[in-house]
Amino acid sequence: MSEHAGRYAPSPSGDLHFGNLRTGLIAWLFARRTGRTFLLRVEDIDTQRSTIDSAHRQIDDLLTLGLTFDGDILYQSERFPAYQRALDMLTARGLVYECYCSRKDIQDSARAPHTPAGSYPGTCRDLSEGEREQRRQALAQEGRTPALRLRADVDEFTIRDFYHGDYTTEVDDFVLRRGGQAPDWAYNLAVVVDDGFQGIDQVVRGDDLLSSTPRQAYLATLLGLEVPEYAHVPLVVNAQGQRLAKRDGAVTLREMLLDEPVHRVVEKLAASLGYPGVNTLLKLRDAFDPADLPREPLVWR
C-alpha cells in the first residue's frame, strides 16, 4: 500500500451531513497539501447499523462534492481475517483475555471510588481457569459469547496531535472483539489494523475521537505498526452545543442540494474553514493552511 497516506473513513449508517463533509474535506486538504495519497475506507464493522446502500450513497455524495480518492475503496467487512490474525498475534503473547461482564456490570463497577468514568476496572482480568469456565458456561446457556479484551501493561499513553499537542489519557483493558449473541470486531482493533495495512501515517478526524486515540496508538505499538500523525478537528454542533444530527434540519448534502447548487455548498464549507468566497476545492486546496483552522466548534445555523 501507499508509504504516505491520509484517509477518510465514514461509517455507513446514514447520509453524510455538513459536519461529516467538513471533516472529510479537512482530511482531504491535509493530505493534498502534504503530498500524500488520500484513501477512502468504509467502516462497516457494525453489522447492526451499517448498510451497503448507505455506503454507496456516501460515496456518491463525496464524489458529488468533488473529493478525489486514490486506489481502491477498502471495506472493513471484508477485513475480518486480518483482524483475526492481529488478535491471534496478541493472544500468543498473553495479551488477550475473555470478559464475561454485561454493560450493567461495567457501569456498576465504574461507580467505585477512583475509577474513571467509562473505563474497565479489570473485573475478569485475573480470574482462575475454573472461574472462567463457570462464567463461560453461564454465558453459553444464554446464547452469548464472552468479549475479548486487551491485557494492557500501561496505565496511560501519550500521542502528539497537530492541534492538541501532547495528549495523554488512560489506557484500560479495552475490547478487541465484542461478545454477546452477535460478536463484532471492535473499532479500536479494526482501525489500527487497517491504518497499518493501508500505510496511513496521517489521521485527520473529529475531536470526539481524541480521547480514544492513545488506546489506538498503544495498540499500534504492540502490533509493530507505525503510529500515525494525528489532527483532531472541531465538530459542527447545533445551537445546544450537541453534535450535528438529522434532527437539526436540512443538514445532509442531498437535502442541501435540493435548494442550492454544489458550488454553494463548497462555498459554505470553505467559509467554515475561514476562506469566504472560495467555491471550488482546487482553490481551497491552494489557499488552505492547517494552522489557520478555527479551533472552536462550528455552530450550525
Protein Blocks (a to p, Z undefined) as FASTA:
>chain_A
ZZbdcddddddfbccdfklmmmmmmmmmmmmmnopacdddddfkbmmlgcfklmmmmmmm
mmmnopacehjdddfklmmmmmmmmmmmmmmnopaccdfbdfklmmmmmmpghiaghiae
hlmmmgcfklmmmmmmmmmmnopacddddddfbfbdcdddfklopaddddddddfbdgdj
bdcddfklmmmmmmmmnopabdcddfklmmmmmmmmmmmmmnopacdddddddddddfko
pacdfknojfbfklmmmmocfklmmmmmmmmnopghiacfklmmmmpcfklpcfbdcddZ
Z
